[in-house]
Amino acid sequence: MALSLSLFLSSFLFLFLCVFPRSTSFEGTNVIQPFSVSAQQSDDKKTIVVRLVNHASEEYDASVSMGGGWRAASASAVTLASDDLNAENTAANVDNVAPHPLDGVSVGSTGVVQVKLPSHSYTVVSVTGA
């Protein structure tokens, strides 16, 4: 399935910066269930970190775009997921559930980030601006 997310860096960003300097957060728009999304922009405005939770039992192809003229140049992702929802780490198996790099993250010619979200996953995407 496909999912499209938009993070807008426009007047909301300006208002948020005025109220909370040195901290910039965004809410996703066009986010459909069963997903959660949040993002923060670095102080130097060159990097945005997007956190995506896929609560669904199937993987999704997600498109993440930033509005307000902000375009992605590169992106990478790390995900935490397991096929077993009851999986846990133990003293004997401390890496049973552990973050790992996510392959297949790409940036299109329009600066939109494409990422495949595993089922029941928490994924952190680090996006560097153009």
Backbone as ProteinMPNN parsed JSONL, in Angstrom:
{"seq_chain_A": "MALSLSLFLSSFLFLFLCVFPRSTSFEGTNVIQPFSVSAQQSDDKKTIVVRLVNHASEEYDASVSMGGGWRAASASAVTLASDDLNAENTAANVDNVAPHPLDGVSVGSTGVVQVKLPSHSYTVVSVTGA", "coords_chain_A": {"N_chain_A": [[0.835, -1.171, 0.0], [0.331, 2.34, -0.435], [1.393, 5.428, 0.99], [1.124, 8.839, 1.692], [2.812, 11.525, 3.047], [2.97, 14.814, 4.31], [5.019, 17.436, 5.362], [4.818, 20.588, 6.473], [6.629, 23.518, 6.06], [6.039, 26.361, 6.693], [4.102, 29.203, 7.437], [3.376, 28.134, 9.874], [5.782, 27.145, 10.844], [7.192, 29.552, 11.226], [5.618, 30.784, 13.24], [5.886, 28.901, 15.273], [8.628, 28.992, 15.748], [8.874, 31.546, 16.767], [7.57, 31.348, 19.228], [8.774, 29.147, 20.492], [11.894, 29.248, 20.527], [14.842, 27.766, 19.036], [13.811, 25.258, 18.826], [12.127, 23.292, 16.663], [9.253, 21.905, 15.554], [7.058, 19.678, 13.78], [3.832, 18.848, 12.513], [2.427, 16.128, 10.835], [0.585, 16.168, 7.761], [-2.111, 14.835, 5.837], [-1.945, 12.324, 6.899], [-2.84, 9.056, 7.382], [-4.75, 6.613, 9.211], [-3.267, 3.496, 9.912], [-1.144, 5.186, 11.217], [1.473, 7.117, 12.771], [3.154, 10.194, 12.989], [5.914, 12.389, 13.39], [8.135, 15.228, 13.487], [11.283, 16.953, 13.627], [13.292, 19.856, 13.124], [16.71, 20.652, 12.617], [18.774, 23.026, 14.408], [20.35, 24.483, 12.604], [18.834, 24.329, 10.365], [19.305, 22.538, 8.311], [18.805, 19.843, 8.449], [16.2, 17.468, 8.808], [14.527, 15.397, 11.022], [12.476, 12.705, 10.832], [10.003, 10.849, 12.398], [8.354, 7.847, 12.112], [5.585, 5.794, 12.736], [4.352, 2.696, 12.035], [1.515, 1.149, 12.575], [0.215, -0.894, 11.426], [-0.413, -4.251, 10.155], [0.831, -4.769, 7.821], [3.35, -3.888, 5.38], [4.144, -0.567, 4.222], [4.527, 1.728, 1.523], [5.892, 4.794, 1.829], [5.659, 8.275, 1.148], [7.391, 11.137, 1.815], [7.169, 14.522, 2.089], [8.412, 17.856, 2.307], [7.093, 20.981, 2.758], [6.991, 24.504, 1.9], [9.172, 25.233, 0.344], [11.335, 23.729, 1.132], [13.577, 21.254, 0.285], [14.491, 17.832, 0.018], [17.782, 16.478, -0.132], [19.244, 14.233, 0.459], [18.718, 11.115, 2.21], [18.431, 8.887, 4.985], [17.624, 5.922, 6.887], [16.631, 4.303, 9.937], [15.257, 1.469, 11.479], [13.011, -0.074, 13.821], [11.714, -3.103, 14.3], [9.752, -6.143, 14.348], [8.783, -9.44, 13.429], [7.351, -10.77, 15.284], [5.058, -9.716, 17.525], [5.229, -9.986, 20.245], [7.855, -10.145, 20.808], [10.891, -9.855, 22.634], [13.778, -8.545, 24.315], [16.254, -10.431, 25.975], [18.474, -11.465, 28.648], [20.0, -13.449, 27.551], [19.666, -13.012, 24.871], [20.222, -10.232, 23.79], [19.987, -8.664, 21.541], [17.67, -9.282, 20.211], [15.427, -7.719, 19.54], [16.211, -5.019, 17.864], [17.385, -1.851, 16.625], [17.936, -1.358, 13.115], [19.645, -0.49, 10.041], [17.659, 0.783, 7.383], [17.056, -0.338, 4.216], [16.569, 0.901, 0.859], [15.661, 3.526, 0.989], [14.968, 6.514, -0.619], [15.468, 9.57, -2.508], [13.496, 11.467, -4.532], [13.484, 13.253, -7.733], [12.09, 15.571, -7.232], [12.584, 16.107, -4.634], [11.206, 14.612, -2.793], [10.967, 12.203, -0.253], [11.186, 8.722, -0.368], [10.169, 5.847, 1.32], [10.057, 2.53, 2.548], [7.945, 1.274, 4.875], [8.233, -1.097, 7.352], [5.929, -3.599, 8.637], [4.262, -3.021, 11.751], [6.196, -1.144, 12.922], [8.762, 1.161, 14.043], [10.217, 3.866, 12.705], [12.972, 5.903, 11.969], [13.764, 8.602, 10.061], [16.341, 10.38, 8.641], [16.774, 13.382, 7.129], [18.514, 15.326, 4.823], [18.761, 18.632, 3.712], [18.557, 20.23, 0.442]], "CA_chain_A": [[0.0, 0.0, 0.0], [1.081, 3.588, -0.505], [1.053, 6.444, 1.969], [1.764, 10.105, 1.381], [2.878, 12.424, 4.192], [3.519, 16.136, 4.007], [5.419, 18.26, 6.494], [4.831, 21.929, 5.919], [7.53, 24.49, 6.672], [5.555, 27.653, 6.21], [3.795, 30.127, 8.516], [3.383, 27.372, 11.115], [7.174, 27.12, 11.276], [7.528, 30.879, 11.712], [4.944, 30.983, 14.514], [6.463, 28.002, 16.256], [9.957, 29.494, 16.08], [8.721, 32.736, 17.597], [7.136, 30.949, 20.551], [9.73, 28.2, 21.046], [13.153, 29.34, 19.793], [15.793, 26.656, 19.059], [13.111, 23.98, 18.739], [11.174, 23.36, 15.575], [8.542, 20.642, 15.394], [6.051, 19.699, 12.731], [2.798, 17.832, 12.491], [2.185, 15.644, 9.489], [-0.745, 16.274, 7.188], [-2.417, 13.717, 4.945], [-1.571, 11.097, 7.594], [-4.006, 8.199, 7.565], [-4.575, 5.506, 10.158], [-2.799, 3.394, 11.296], [0.196, 5.763, 11.274], [1.794, 8.284, 13.578], [4.333, 10.846, 12.421], [6.357, 13.656, 13.961], [9.428, 15.622, 12.92], [11.971, 18.124, 14.139], [14.316, 20.406, 12.243], [17.905, 21.051, 13.349], [18.96, 24.468, 14.6], [20.914, 25.108, 11.403], [17.794, 24.186, 9.321], [19.799, 21.706, 7.214], [18.392, 18.454, 8.632], [14.917, 17.181, 9.435], [14.404, 14.016, 11.474], [11.064, 12.311, 10.791], [9.729, 9.573, 13.063], [7.129, 7.254, 11.563], [5.156, 4.544, 13.352], [3.38, 1.936, 11.249], [0.807, 0.251, 13.487], [-0.473, -1.896, 10.595], [0.196, -5.577, 10.025], [1.427, -4.874, 6.488], [4.292, -2.814, 5.101], [3.622, 0.511, 3.395], [5.438, 2.633, 0.842], [5.553, 6.148, 2.261], [6.281, 9.436, 0.508], [7.472, 12.225, 2.786], [7.586, 15.77, 1.443], [8.447, 19.026, 3.145], [6.616, 22.151, 2.017], [7.668, 25.763, 2.18], [10.391, 25.362, -0.43], [12.396, 22.86, 1.664], [13.716, 20.035, -0.538], [15.459, 16.848, 0.487], [18.883, 16.125, -1.025], [19.597, 12.853, 0.79], [17.986, 10.587, 3.36], [18.759, 7.544, 5.471], [16.644, 5.526, 7.891], [16.858, 3.204, 10.864], [13.945, 0.993, 11.902], [12.872, -1.058, 14.883], [10.544, -3.908, 13.929], [9.866, -7.587, 14.53], [7.621, -10.193, 12.948], [6.664, -11.246, 16.48], [4.678, -8.561, 18.342], [5.574, -10.267, 21.635], [9.307, -10.298, 20.896], [11.544, -9.051, 23.657], [15.186, -8.826, 24.548], [16.554, -11.122, 27.224], [19.909, -11.467, 28.946], [20.631, -14.392, 26.623], [19.502, -12.525, 23.501], [20.039, -8.792, 23.972], [19.742, -8.004, 20.26], [16.51, -9.881, 19.559], [14.718, -6.584, 18.942], [17.214, -3.956, 17.825], [17.324, -1.022, 15.422], [18.859, -1.689, 12.028], [19.484, 0.402, 8.889], [16.582, 0.42, 6.462], [17.434, -0.192, 2.811], [15.524, 1.332, -0.06], [15.243, 4.917, 1.187], [15.453, 7.29, -1.762], [14.966, 10.925, -2.698], [13.152, 11.684, -5.933], [13.97, 14.482, -8.371], [11.361, 16.71, -6.669], [12.944, 16.246, -3.232], [10.307, 13.804, -1.959], [11.63, 11.011, 0.274], [10.424, 7.473, -0.47], [10.646, 4.866, 2.295], [9.163, 1.394, 2.77], [7.79, 1.084, 6.31], [7.87, -2.462, 7.719], [4.744, -3.7, 9.492], [4.484, -2.842, 13.192], [7.559, -0.625, 13.029], [9.112, 2.529, 14.415], [11.28, 4.197, 11.76], [13.504, 7.257, 12.059], [14.353, 9.007, 8.787], [17.126, 11.605, 8.723], [16.725, 14.004, 5.801], [19.376, 16.497, 4.658], [18.214, 19.523, 2.694], [19.328, 20.562, -0.76]], "C_chain_A": [[0.888, 1.245, 0.0], [0.533, 4.599, 0.49], [1.786, 7.712, 1.576], [1.687, 11.009, 2.599], [3.455, 13.747, 3.742], [3.863, 16.828, 5.305], [5.591, 19.669, 5.963], [5.707, 22.865, 6.733], [7.125, 25.868, 6.183], [5.273, 28.557, 7.401], [3.755, 29.415, 9.863], [4.794, 27.353, 11.694], [7.544, 28.471, 11.879], [6.901, 31.122, 13.082], [5.562, 30.114, 15.604], [7.839, 28.493, 16.696], [9.879, 30.72, 16.987], [8.379, 32.369, 19.039], [8.174, 30.069, 21.243], [11.049, 28.267, 20.274], [14.027, 28.118, 20.038], [15.107, 25.293, 19.044], [12.043, 24.109, 17.674], [10.546, 21.994, 15.38], [7.458, 20.795, 14.354], [5.027, 18.615, 12.976], [2.612, 17.413, 11.052], [0.761, 15.931, 9.042], [-0.896, 15.125, 6.206], [-1.993, 12.389, 5.569], [-2.834, 10.291, 7.844], [-3.698, 7.12, 8.583], [-4.078, 4.305, 9.393], [-1.369, 3.919, 11.477], [0.275, 6.898, 12.276], [3.056, 8.876, 12.983], [4.634, 12.124, 13.196], [7.725, 13.969, 13.377], [9.972, 16.836, 13.639], [13.036, 18.543, 13.143], [15.492, 20.867, 13.099], [17.993, 22.573, 13.454], [19.474, 25.156, 13.355], [19.994, 24.965, 10.187], [18.224, 23.295, 8.152], [19.315, 20.259, 7.285], [17.019, 18.392, 9.286], [14.914, 15.698, 9.791], [12.914, 13.709, 11.589], [10.935, 10.949, 11.458], [8.36, 9.078, 12.615], [6.833, 5.949, 12.289], [4.103, 3.925, 12.452], [2.758, 0.914, 12.189], [0.175, -0.924, 12.738], [0.293, -3.214, 10.527], [0.757, -5.811, 8.628], [2.388, -3.707, 6.273], [3.645, -1.792, 4.174], [4.772, 1.252, 2.729], [5.006, 4.035, 1.216], [6.322, 7.174, 1.443], [6.245, 10.568, 1.524], [7.977, 13.469, 2.074], [7.517, 16.91, 2.449], [8.042, 20.221, 2.296], [7.462, 23.374, 2.302], [8.982, 25.939, 1.455], [11.545, 24.51, 0.067], [12.415, 21.57, 0.877], [14.78, 19.128, 0.036], [16.527, 16.61, -0.576], [19.3, 14.679, -0.804], [18.823, 12.425, 2.023], [18.507, 9.207, 3.717], [17.768, 7.219, 6.578], [17.136, 4.349, 8.721], [15.484, 2.78, 11.356], [14.055, -0.02, 13.023], [11.59, -1.812, 14.587], [10.833, -5.375, 14.21], [8.62, -8.24, 13.965], [6.768, -10.692, 14.105], [6.345, -10.053, 17.375], [5.002, -8.755, 19.817], [7.08, -10.437, 21.828], [9.866, -9.364, 21.964], [13.011, -9.425, 23.736], [15.327, -9.515, 25.899], [18.051, -11.036, 27.465], [20.66, -12.378, 27.982], [20.588, -13.906, 25.178], [19.204, -11.024, 23.534], [19.737, -8.039, 22.679], [18.559, -8.6, 19.507], [15.675, -8.812, 18.848], [15.684, -5.407, 19.009], [17.038, -3.126, 16.561], [18.322, -1.508, 14.373], [18.607, -0.734, 10.859], [18.397, -0.129, 7.962], [17.039, 0.7, 5.035], [16.263, 0.368, 2.006], [14.978, 2.72, 0.18], [15.814, 5.719, 0.028], [14.827, 8.678, -1.777], [14.724, 11.118, -4.178], [13.648, 13.025, -6.445], [13.264, 15.735, -7.84], [11.665, 16.911, -5.191], [12.039, 15.498, -2.279], [11.039, 12.529, -1.544], [10.683, 9.82, 0.173], [11.027, 6.477, 0.513], [9.601, 3.773, 2.466], [9.137, 1.12, 4.263], [7.399, -0.355, 6.617], [6.603, -2.468, 8.585], [5.154, -3.559, 10.955], [5.886, -2.31, 13.476], [7.606, 0.811, 13.532], [10.335, 2.873, 13.571], [11.683, 5.66, 11.93], [14.219, 7.558, 10.746], [15.063, 10.334, 8.993], [17.262, 12.163, 7.313], [17.606, 15.253, 5.799], [18.847, 17.33, 3.502], [19.165, 19.812, 1.553], [19.942, 21.931, -0.623]], "O_chain_A": [[2.053, 1.191, 0.392], [-0.662, 4.609, 0.786], [2.948, 7.66, 1.172], [0.6, 11.236, 3.13], [4.335, 13.787, 2.882], [3.074, 16.807, 6.25], [6.427, 19.91, 5.091], [5.543, 22.987, 7.947], [7.806, 26.465, 5.349], [6.113, 28.674, 8.293], [4.065, 30.02, 10.889], [4.976, 27.525, 12.899], [8.153, 28.518, 12.947], [7.573, 31.612, 13.99], [5.735, 30.564, 16.736], [8.18, 28.419, 17.877], [10.718, 30.905, 17.868], [8.853, 33.018, 19.971], [8.427, 30.223, 22.437], [11.296, 27.404, 19.432], [13.971, 27.506, 21.105], [15.769, 24.272, 19.231], [11.151, 24.95, 17.782], [11.243, 21.027, 15.073], [6.994, 21.902, 14.079], [5.328, 17.585, 13.579], [2.637, 18.248, 10.147], [-0.162, 15.937, 9.856], [0.092, 14.517, 5.796], [-1.712, 11.431, 4.85], [-3.786, 10.787, 8.447], [-2.541, 6.756, 8.795], [-4.487, 4.137, 8.244], [-0.479, 3.157, 11.854], [-0.722, 7.551, 12.586], [3.933, 8.144, 12.524], [3.725, 12.847, 13.604], [8.395, 13.088, 12.838], [9.221, 17.643, 14.188], [13.605, 17.723, 12.424], [15.294, 21.411, 14.186], [17.365, 23.302, 12.686], [19.086, 26.288, 13.068], [20.334, 25.428, 9.098], [17.571, 23.297, 7.109], [19.4, 19.528, 6.299], [16.713, 19.161, 10.197], [15.255, 14.85, 8.967], [12.187, 14.36, 12.338], [11.663, 10.012, 11.127], [7.354, 9.779, 12.721], [7.712, 5.101, 12.443], [3.088, 4.549, 12.143], [3.398, -0.071, 12.557], [-0.345, -1.849, 13.363], [1.491, -3.272, 10.807], [1.12, -6.938, 8.289], [2.255, -2.662, 6.91], [2.715, -2.112, 3.434], [5.855, 1.385, 3.3], [3.87, 4.426, 0.948], [7.484, 6.967, 1.093], [5.18, 10.915, 2.034], [9.077, 13.474, 1.521], [6.662, 16.919, 3.334], [8.604, 20.439, 1.223], [8.539, 23.268, 2.889], [9.831, 26.713, 1.897], [12.632, 24.554, -0.511], [11.407, 20.867, 0.798], [15.833, 19.583, 0.484], [16.226, 16.548, -1.768], [19.665, 13.979, -1.749], [18.333, 13.259, 2.785], [18.965, 8.457, 2.855], [17.144, 8.116, 7.144], [17.936, 3.527, 8.274], [14.632, 3.628, 11.623], [15.055, -0.726, 13.156], [10.503, -1.235, 14.618], [11.986, -5.796, 14.299], [7.531, -7.668, 14.014], [5.591, -11.001, 13.922], [7.257, -9.438, 17.928], [5.045, -7.78, 20.568], [7.525, -10.833, 22.906], [9.383, -8.25, 22.165], [13.424, -10.49, 23.278], [14.599, -9.211, 26.844], [18.805, -10.59, 26.6], [21.811, -12.115, 27.636], [21.389, -14.343, 24.352], [18.064, -10.606, 23.33], [19.279, -6.897, 22.721], [18.456, -8.438, 18.291], [15.27, -8.988, 17.699], [15.941, -4.866, 20.085], [16.59, -3.642, 15.537], [19.402, -2.002, 14.699], [17.498, -0.225, 10.697], [18.243, -1.338, 7.786], [17.368, 1.835, 4.69], [15.112, 0.307, 2.437], [13.932, 3.07, -0.367], [17.003, 5.619, -0.276], [13.799, 8.924, -1.146], [15.635, 10.953, -4.99], [14.17, 13.837, -5.68], [13.784, 16.842, -7.983], [11.077, 17.784, -4.552], [12.097, 15.726, -1.07], [11.653, 11.858, -2.373], [9.523, 9.9, 0.578], [12.242, 6.282, 0.542], [8.403, 4.053, 2.523], [10.159, 0.778, 4.858], [6.335, -0.801, 6.186], [6.256, -1.455, 9.192], [6.261, -3.934, 11.34], [6.668, -2.945, 14.183], [6.631, 1.559, 13.454], [11.38, 2.237, 13.71], [10.829, 6.543, 12.022], [15.16, 6.861, 10.366], [14.463, 11.3, 9.463], [17.794, 11.505, 6.419], [17.468, 16.125, 6.657], [18.523, 16.799, 2.44], [20.382, 19.667, 1.664], [20.631, 22.393, -1.532]]}, "name": "protein", "num_of_chains": 1, "seq": "MALSLSLFLSSFLFLFLCVFPRSTSFEGTNVIQPFSVSAQQSDDKKTIVVRLVNHASEEYDASVSMGGGWRAASASAVTLASDDLNAENTAANVDNVAPHPLDGVSVGSTGVVQVKLPSHSYTVVSVTGA"}
